[in-house]
Amino acid sequence: MARMARQVPPVNIESGFFYFKCPQTEEDLQAFWLRLCAYKEAAIKAPLHPDHVLTVTNYMGSYHGHPSSGTRELPPLIRQCTGYTITVPLLVLQAPIQVGDGKWSQVWRGTMASQDLPDVPPVPVVIKLFQESYLGFGPGIEDLWSTLEYADWLPGARLAANEAWAYDRMRALQGRSVPWSYGFCKCVLPNGEATFGHVMEVIDGPTASTMTADELGLDEVGVFNLADALAMAVHEMHDCGVVHDDIKGHNVIIHHNPSNQDYAGCL
């Protein structure tokens, strides 16, 4: 999964859904550091695992408006939940995609269901958890202070808020060159750590770093068409005012369009 640019957009985390009180003094930072260390130690002892049900405390569903033609279809549950808060979504982890220390997010495949809509089938989802204790803040408190000062390390609330801002700006691209954003959650992990998460569409397909043109069955024209599609996706993203900041083969999913038998890339 890709992360959005860290050039700070005009997102407020001092109030609202993504509220976070940043350390302002050395005493605040010391307390924050000690909490992170304790959470990390507890996370090692009680890691996330398949079939874990996240303890969700709040959820903010994304607003999709009226999806345009050419976009991938929204699942029934998401169509019925668009634009308002689901009180208690049921998020279940299934398989890790990207996990471990020093990651910008802990990424899992999972499912989403709603206790408010028990007759609507669950939805396969990708769940990105901005777990602060695993963000890779350096070996000492001096590194944490330095990176906070220069904005190279950001609290999970800021990362989640930045991503919400970016996906809102890219609303017209969702379901085409970027995944649908289903919503954002606040949850408490098994180690007791409060964490923000992003619930997204699952895009099935190999990444550009794992498949060759021959393996995809692409001739020279097909390769150029795929490159053009990816270049257009990046251009459209920039037109939305969003810089991806982490474009590489691992973050480009190659998926097949059954309507025209073409391959395209999803960032």
C-alpha positions as CSV (number, residue, x, y, z in Angstrom):
1,M,0.0,0.0,0.0
2,A,1.2,3.5,-0.7
3,R,1.3,6.4,1.7
4,M,0.2,9.9,0.8
5,A,2.7,12.7,0.7
6,R,4.0,14.0,4.0
7,Q,4.1,17.6,2.8
8,V,1.6,18.8,5.4
9,P,-1.8,19.6,3.9
10,P,-4.2,22.0,5.6
11,V,-5.6,19.4,8.0
12,N,-6.5,20.2,11.6
13,I,-5.8,17.5,14.2
14,E,-6.4,19.8,17.1
15,S,-10.1,19.0,17.1
16,G,-12.6,16.8,15.3
17,F,-12.4,13.1,14.4
18,F,-8.6,13.1,14.1
19,Y,-7.9,14.9,17.4
20,F,-4.4,14.5,18.7
21,K,-2.6,16.6,21.3
22,C,1.0,16.9,20.1
23,P,3.8,17.0,22.7
24,Q,4.6,20.7,23.4
25,T,7.3,20.5,26.1
26,E,10.1,18.1,27.0
27,E,7.9,16.7,29.8
28,D,5.1,16.0,27.3
29,L,7.6,14.3,25.0
30,Q,9.1,12.2,27.8
31,A,5.6,11.0,28.7
32,F,4.8,10.3,25.1
33,W,8.0,8.4,24.6
34,L,7.4,6.2,27.7
35,R,3.9,5.4,26.4
36,L,5.3,4.4,23.0
37,C,7.9,2.2,24.5
38,A,5.3,0.5,26.8
39,Y,2.9,0.0,23.9
40,K,5.7,-1.4,21.7
41,E,6.7,-3.9,24.3
42,A,3.1,-4.9,24.8
43,A,2.5,-5.2,21.1
44,I,5.4,-7.7,20.8
45,K,3.8,-9.8,23.6
46,A,0.2,-9.4,22.1
47,P,0.6,-9.0,18.4
48,L,-2.3,-8.7,15.9
49,H,-3.2,-12.0,14.3
50,P,-5.6,-13.4,11.7
51,D,-9.3,-13.6,12.9
52,H,-8.7,-10.7,15.4
53,V,-11.7,-8.5,15.8
54,L,-10.7,-4.9,16.1
55,T,-12.2,-3.0,19.0
56,V,-13.6,0.0,17.1
57,T,-14.6,3.0,19.1
58,N,-15.7,5.3,16.3
59,Y,-16.1,5.2,12.5
60,M,-16.4,7.9,9.8
61,G,-17.7,6.6,6.5
62,S,-16.3,8.2,3.3
63,Y,-18.7,10.2,1.1
64,H,-18.7,9.0,-2.5
65,G,-21.4,11.2,-4.1
66,H,-22.6,9.7,-7.4
67,P,-19.9,7.4,-8.8
68,S,-19.2,8.2,-12.4
69,S,-19.2,5.6,-15.2
70,G,-16.0,3.6,-15.6
71,T,-15.5,3.2,-11.8
72,R,-15.5,-0.2,-10.1
73,E,-18.8,-0.9,-8.4
74,L,-19.2,-0.1,-4.7
75,P,-20.4,-3.1,-2.6
76,P,-23.9,-2.9,-1.2
77,L,-22.8,-2.3,2.4
78,I,-20.6,0.6,1.3
79,R,-23.4,2.1,-0.8
80,Q,-25.7,2.0,2.1
81,C,-23.1,3.5,4.5
82,T,-21.8,6.3,2.3
83,G,-21.6,9.7,3.9
84,Y,-22.6,9.0,7.5
85,T,-21.2,7.4,10.6
86,I,-21.6,3.7,11.2
87,T,-21.8,3.3,15.0
88,V,-20.2,-0.1,15.4
89,P,-18.6,-1.6,12.3
90,L,-17.2,-5.1,12.7
91,L,-13.7,-5.2,11.3
92,V,-12.0,-8.6,11.3
93,L,-8.3,-9.1,10.3
94,Q,-7.7,-12.0,7.9
95,A,-4.1,-11.9,6.5
96,P,-1.1,-9.5,6.9
97,I,0.0,-7.6,3.8
98,Q,2.6,-5.3,5.4
99,V,3.4,-5.6,9.1
100,G,6.3,-5.1,11.4
101,D,8.5,-2.4,13.0
102,G,9.5,0.7,11.1
103,K,6.4,0.7,8.8
104,W,4.2,3.7,8.1
105,S,1.2,1.5,8.6
106,Q,0.3,-2.0,9.6
107,V,-1.7,-3.3,6.6
108,W,-4.1,-6.3,6.7
109,R,-6.7,-7.9,4.5
110,G,-9.9,-8.3,6.4
111,T,-13.7,-8.0,6.3
112,M,-16.1,-5.3,7.3
113,A,-19.7,-5.9,8.4
114,S,-22.2,-3.7,10.1
115,Q,-24.3,-4.5,13.2
116,D,-26.6,-1.8,12.0
117,L,-27.2,-3.6,8.7
118,P,-27.1,-7.3,9.6
119,D,-28.8,-8.5,6.4
120,V,-26.1,-6.9,4.2
121,P,-23.2,-9.2,3.4
122,P,-19.7,-8.4,4.7
123,V,-17.2,-6.7,2.4
124,P,-13.6,-7.7,1.8
125,V,-11.4,-4.7,2.8
126,V,-7.9,-3.6,3.3
127,I,-7.3,-2.1,6.7
128,K,-4.3,0.3,7.3
129,L,-3.5,0.8,10.9
130,F,-1.4,3.9,11.7
131,Q,0.1,2.2,14.8
132,E,2.5,4.8,16.4
133,S,4.5,2.3,18.5
134,Y,5.6,0.6,15.2
135,L,6.3,3.7,13.1
136,G,10.0,3.5,13.6
137,F,10.8,6.6,15.6
138,G,14.5,5.8,16.2
139,P,16.5,4.3,19.0
140,G,16.4,7.2,21.5
141,I,14.2,10.0,22.7
142,E,16.6,12.5,21.0
143,D,15.7,11.0,17.6
144,L,12.0,11.3,18.4
145,W,12.4,15.0,19.3
146,S,14.5,15.7,16.2
147,T,12.1,14.0,13.8
148,L,9.1,15.7,15.4
149,E,10.8,19.0,15.0
150,Y,11.5,18.5,11.3
151,A,8.1,16.7,10.5
152,D,9.9,13.6,9.2
153,W,8.0,11.5,11.8
154,L,4.3,12.2,12.2
155,P,1.8,11.0,14.8
156,G,-0.7,8.4,13.6
157,A,-3.5,11.0,13.8
158,R,-1.6,13.2,11.3
159,L,-0.9,10.3,8.9
160,A,-4.6,9.3,9.0
161,A,-5.8,12.9,8.6
162,N,-3.4,13.5,5.7
163,E,-4.7,10.3,4.0
164,A,-8.3,11.3,4.5
165,W,-7.6,14.8,3.0
166,A,-5.8,13.2,0.0
167,Y,-8.6,10.7,-0.7
168,D,-11.2,13.4,-0.4
169,R,-9.3,15.5,-3.0
170,M,-9.0,12.4,-5.2
171,R,-12.7,11.5,-4.9
172,A,-13.0,11.5,-8.8
173,L,-10.2,9.0,-9.1
174,Q,-11.4,6.5,-6.5
175,G,-12.6,3.2,-8.0
176,R,-10.4,3.9,-11.1
177,S,-6.7,4.6,-10.5
178,V,-6.8,4.6,-6.7
179,P,-8.8,2.3,-4.4
180,W,-12.2,3.3,-3.0
181,S,-11.8,4.8,0.5
182,Y,-14.6,3.2,2.6
183,G,-13.9,5.2,5.8
184,F,-11.7,5.8,8.8
185,C,-11.8,4.3,12.2
186,K,-10.6,4.7,15.7
187,C,-9.8,1.5,17.5
188,V,-8.0,0.1,20.5
189,L,-5.4,-2.7,19.7
190,P,-4.7,-5.7,22.0
191,N,-1.7,-3.9,23.5
192,G,-4.1,-1.1,24.7
193,E,-2.9,1.4,22.1
194,A,-5.5,3.7,20.5
195,T,-4.9,3.8,16.8
196,F,-6.5,5.4,13.7
197,G,-7.2,3.2,10.7
198,H,-8.2,3.5,7.0
199,V,-10.6,1.0,5.6
200,M,-10.2,0.6,1.8
201,E,-11.2,-1.4,-1.3
202,V,-9.3,-4.6,-2.0
203,I,-7.6,-4.5,-5.4
204,D,-6.6,-8.0,-6.5
205,G,-3.6,-8.4,-8.7
206,P,0.2,-8.7,-8.8
207,T,2.4,-5.7,-8.1
208,A,4.6,-4.2,-10.8
209,S,7.7,-5.5,-8.9
210,T,6.6,-9.1,-9.0
211,M,5.3,-9.6,-12.6
212,T,7.2,-9.2,-15.9
213,A,5.6,-8.2,-19.2
214,D,6.0,-11.7,-20.5
215,E,4.2,-13.1,-17.5
216,L,1.4,-10.7,-18.1
217,G,1.3,-11.6,-21.7
218,L,2.0,-8.0,-22.8
219,D,3.7,-7.2,-26.1
220,E,5.5,-3.9,-26.7
221,V,2.3,-2.0,-27.4
222,G,0.7,-3.4,-24.2
223,V,3.7,-2.3,-22.1
224,F,3.5,1.3,-23.5
225,N,-0.3,1.4,-22.9
226,L,0.2,0.3,-19.3
227,A,3.0,2.9,-18.9
228,D,0.7,5.6,-20.4
229,A,-2.1,4.6,-18.0
230,L,0.2,4.9,-15.0
231,A,1.6,8.2,-16.1
232,M,-2.0,9.5,-16.5
233,A,-2.9,8.2,-13.0
234,V,0.1,10.2,-11.5
235,H,-0.9,13.3,-13.6
236,E,-4.5,13.1,-12.4
237,M,-3.3,12.7,-8.8
238,H,-1.2,15.9,-9.2
239,D,-4.1,17.7,-10.7
240,C,-6.0,16.9,-7.4
241,G,-3.2,18.6,-5.5
242,V,-1.8,15.3,-4.1
243,V,1.8,14.1,-4.3
244,H,2.0,10.3,-3.9
245,D,5.7,10.5,-2.7
246,D,6.3,6.7,-2.7
247,I,5.8,5.5,-6.3
248,K,7.6,2.2,-6.8
249,G,6.8,-1.2,-8.3
250,H,5.7,-2.6,-4.9
251,N,3.0,0.1,-4.7
252,V,1.5,-0.4,-8.2
253,I,-1.1,-3.1,-8.5
254,I,-1.6,-4.5,-12.0
255,H,-5.3,-5.4,-12.4
256,H,-7.2,-6.8,-15.4
257,N,-10.1,-5.0,-16.8
258,P,-12.5,-7.7,-18.1
259,S,-14.6,-5.1,-20.1
260,N,-11.8,-4.5,-22.6
261,Q,-9.2,-7.1,-21.7
262,D,-6.6,-4.4,-20.9
263,Y,-4.3,-4.2,-17.9
264,A,-4.1,-1.0,-15.8
265,G,-2.3,0.1,-12.8
266,C,-3.8,1.1,-9.4
267,L,-1.7,3.3,-7.1
